Each structure stands twice: as structure tokens, then as C-alpha cells.
Amino acid sequence: MNGLREIAFDTETTGFDAWGDDRLTEIGCVELIDFLPTGKTFHTLVHPEGKEISAKVTQITGHTNESLRDAPRFEEVAEGFREFVGDSQMIAHNANFDMGFINAAMDRHDYRLYPRERFIDTLTIAREKFPGASNTLDALCKRFDISLASRSVHGALVDAELLAKVYLELRGGRAIKMDFATEEETVKRITSAIRKRSTPLALLSTKEERKAHDEFVVSKLGDSAIWTRYD
């Protein structure tokens, strides 16, 4: 696959003891290519395998033992998760937590564990950029003016989508970086990210207006305007 592929992901759990009695209850993943969301996601609930969910956890995640009664067990979703992640870097906020639960679940079912170098921790990045400030995911969303309207409780996919937006901001913002080797490559990367309409919109300008615009561009930029050389 062309481009840098990364996976922003989040987990919900029954508690904090990944290698003890606590278990995963939800996994959410968002695919990024070259720092842009592609729209591809992976999401699943996970059966807590007999671990009782406390009232406090229910308040945070909305999950209960009853709501997860028919959820798939980890061994039923492990291959789908591993296939979606592939060889990509995995982005998490407070990565040690999510890495711990994913690897503990993998270990229980005899899968190879993910090494620490596979994970990018946005909490570490945020602390380096904003020392002394609150760097929770909520706080970073507010700092970057990212709406939290989609979140009523902590859900893994919703939080992964928010995390993807925060990560892009931490890496330098939402604008496409114009640092490619050649002009042709720049145009190719930009146009590949644009989805064409099945039925093109009709032009709203007249022939005379378009001619006047072309003459204005030539008078100001000559033939150096990049859009005059590419469709």
C-alpha cells in the first residue's frame, strides 16, 4: 500500500489490571494514510469473560454485563483486529494502558505480542508540546477546537476518531504538507485525496467571466500558476 499507514485506536475495559482479572470490553480503530483519515474503521464489543463490570465503569463506558452478554469473545475477534492493524504503527493515548490490554488478551490466546516500538503515544507527544498543561484526550480536543458532541460516554470507536483528529493536530495540523519531491508528486497526492462527484456540478460562471479570470491570472502570475497546468 502506498503512503504512510497508521492506526489510531482505543480500548474500553473492566478496569486497570490488564495482566490480572480485568478484561477488554470494546476495541475501536481508525485508519490514517499520510496523516489523513480514510474512513476505514474496525470496531467490536468484547465479552468480559466473567469479569463483573462495576457501576463506575458502566457510568464511564455505558457497558454492563447484560449489554455485553452476547458480545463476541476476544478469540473470535482477534484475527479481524490483527488483519486490520497489519504492520502499521498503532496510535493510542496513554499507549501503555491500551498496549497492556491488547497484549494481555493476545497472550491468553497464544498470539504474538506487539512490541513497544509499534506504538505511538499521543500523551507523551502532548506532554512534550504542552508541559504542565492538562493533556487528557478531552483537554486536547478542547485545545484544538475538536467537537466532543459525538461523545456521551467513553466509546472505543468515538474516542479513536477523536484521537485521530488530535494526533493530526499534534503532528502539525490538518493542512496537507507541501513537502514532496516534485510538483507532479504534489499534484498527484492532492488530487488522489479528492473524491469526484458522479455527476459534475454545472458551471455557474459565464464564458466571458472565465475568460476574464484567465486573463487576470496570466497578467499576475504568467504561466507559473500550478492550476493552469493540471486538470
C-alpha positions in Angstrom: 0.0 0.0 0.0 1.3 3.4 -0.9 1.7 6.1 1.8 2.3 6.0 5.5 -0.4 3.9 7.1 -1.1 4.3 10.9 -4.0 3.1 13.1 -5.5 5.3 15.8 -7.1 3.0 18.3 -8.8 2.9 21.7 -10.0 0.3 24.1 -12.6 0.1 26.9 -12.0 -2.3 29.7 -13.5 -3.5 33.0 -10.7 -1.8 35.0 -7.0 -1.1 35.1 -5.4 -4.6 35.8 -4.6 -5.7 32.2 -2.5 -8.7 33.2 -4.8 -9.7 36.1 -8.5 -10.1 36.3 -9.6 -7.2 34.1 -10.7 -7.7 30.5 -11.3 -5.8 27.3 -14.9 -4.8 26.6 -14.5 -2.8 23.4 -12.0 -2.0 20.6 -12.1 0.8 18.1 -9.7 1.6 15.3 -9.4 4.3 12.7 -7.1 4.1 9.6 -4.9 7.0 8.6 -2.9 7.3 5.4 -0.4 10.1 5.2 -2.0 11.7 8.3 -5.4 11.7 6.7 -8.4 9.6 7.8 -9.5 7.2 5.1 -12.9 6.4 6.5 -11.9 2.8 7.2 -12.6 1.6 10.7 -12.6 -1.5 12.9 -15.0 -1.8 15.8 -16.1 -4.6 18.1 -17.5 -5.1 21.5 -15.8 -7.8 23.6 -17.3 -10.2 26.1 -15.7 -9.6 29.6 -15.3 -13.3 30.1 -17.0 -13.5 33.6 -15.5 -10.3 35.0 -18.2 -8.2 36.7 -18.5 -4.7 35.4 -18.7 -2.2 38.2 -21.2 0.7 38.4 -18.4 3.2 38.0 -17.2 1.5 34.7 -20.8 1.5 33.5 -21.1 5.2 34.2 -17.9 5.9 32.2 -18.4 3.5 29.2 -22.1 2.6 29.3 -21.3 -1.1 29.2 -22.9 -3.6 31.6 -22.6 -7.3 31.9 -26.1 -7.6 30.4 -25.3 -5.4 27.4 -22.2 -7.4 26.7 -23.8 -10.8 27.3 -23.9 -11.7 23.6 -20.7 -9.9 22.6 -18.0 -12.0 20.9 -15.2 -13.2 23.0 -11.7 -12.0 22.2 -10.6 -15.1 20.4 -13.5 -14.5 17.9 -12.3 -11.0 17.0 -8.6 -11.3 17.4 -7.9 -12.2 13.8 -10.1 -9.4 12.5 -8.2 -6.9 14.7 -4.8 -8.2 13.7 -5.7 -8.2 10.0 -7.0 -4.6 10.2 -3.9 -3.4 12.1 -1.4 -5.3 9.8 2.1 -4.0 10.1 1.0 -0.4 10.8 2.1 1.8 13.7 -0.6 1.9 16.4 -1.5 5.3 17.9 -3.0 5.4 21.4 -3.5 8.0 24.2 -1.6 6.7 27.2 -0.4 3.8 25.0 0.9 1.7 27.8 -2.7 1.1 29.0 -4.1 0.1 25.7 -1.0 -1.9 24.7 -1.2 -3.7 28.0 -4.8 -4.9 27.5 -4.3 -5.8 23.8 -1.1 -7.8 24.6 -2.6 -9.4 27.7 -5.5 -10.6 25.6 -3.1 -11.8 22.8 -1.0 -13.7 25.3 -4.0 -15.5 26.8 -4.8 -16.9 23.3 -1.2 -17.6 22.3 -0.8 -14.8 19.8 2.5 -13.0 19.3 2.6 -9.8 21.4 3.0 -6.3 19.8 6.4 -4.8 20.7 6.6 -1.4 22.4 8.1 0.2 19.3 4.9 -0.4 17.3 3.0 2.1 19.5 2.9 5.9 19.3 1.8 7.6 22.5 -0.1 10.9 21.9 0.0 11.6 25.7 3.8 11.6 25.6 3.8 13.9 22.5 1.3 16.2 24.1 3.3 16.5 27.3 6.3 17.5 25.3 4.4 20.1 23.4 2.3 21.4 26.4 4.4 20.8 29.6 2.4 21.4 32.7 -0.9 21.6 31.0 -3.8 19.1 31.2 -3.2 16.6 28.4 -6.2 14.3 28.7 -7.9 13.5 25.4 -10.8 15.8 26.4 -8.5 18.6 27.2 -6.6 18.3 23.9 -9.9 18.2 22.0 -10.9 21.5 23.6 -7.4 23.0 22.9 -7.7 22.1 19.2 -11.4 23.1 19.0 -12.4 19.5 18.2 -16.1 18.9 18.9 -17.0 16.4 21.7 -20.7 16.4 20.7 -20.5 12.8 19.4 -19.5 11.5 22.8 -22.0 11.0 25.6 -19.9 8.2 27.2 -16.4 6.8 26.5 -16.8 4.6 23.5 -13.8 3.0 21.8 -14.6 4.0 18.2 -15.7 7.5 19.1 -12.6 8.0 21.1 -10.4 6.6 18.4 -11.9 9.0 15.9 -11.3 11.9 18.3 -7.8 10.6 18.9 -7.1 10.6 15.1 -8.0 14.3 15.0 -5.9 15.1 18.0 -2.9 13.2 16.6 -3.1 15.1 13.3 -3.1 18.4 15.2 -0.1 17.2 17.3 1.7 16.3 14.1 1.3 19.8 12.7 -2.3 20.4 11.8 -4.9 19.4 9.3 -3.3 21.0 6.2 -1.7 18.7 3.7 2.1 19.3 3.9 3.6 20.5 0.6 7.0 18.9 1.1 7.0 16.4 -1.7 10.0 16.0 -4.1 8.3 17.3 -7.2 5.4 19.4 -8.3 3.9 16.4 -10.1 4.0 14.4 -6.9 2.4 17.2 -5.0 -0.5 17.4 -7.5 -0.9 13.6 -7.5 -1.1 13.4 -3.7 -3.7 16.2 -3.5 -5.9 15.0 -6.3 -5.8 11.4 -5.1 -7.4 12.7 -1.8 -10.3 14.3 -3.7 -13.5 12.3 -4.3 -15.0 13.2 -7.6 -18.8 13.6 -7.9 -20.6 11.0 -10.0 -22.5 13.9 -11.7 -20.3 17.1 -12.0 -21.9 20.3 -11.0 -22.8 22.7 -13.7 -20.6 25.8 -14.2 -22.1 28.9 -12.6 -19.8 31.3 -14.3 -20.3 32.6 -17.9 -17.8 32.1 -20.7 -16.9 35.8 -20.6 -16.3 35.6 -16.8 -14.0 32.6 -17.2 -12.1 34.4 -20.0 -11.6 37.5 -17.8 -10.4 35.3 -15.0 -7.9 33.5 -17.2 -6.5 36.8 -18.5 -6.2 38.1 -14.9 -4.2 35.1 -13.8 -1.9 35.4 -16.7 -1.4 39.1 -16.1 -0.5 38.4 -12.4 1.3 35.0 -12.5 2.1 34.3 -16.1 2.3 30.6 -16.6 3.5 29.9 -13.0 0.1 29.2 -11.5 0.1 25.4 -10.9 -3.7 25.0 -11.6 -3.2 26.3 -15.1 -1.2 23.2 -16.0 -3.3 20.4 -14.4 -6.9 19.4 -14.6 
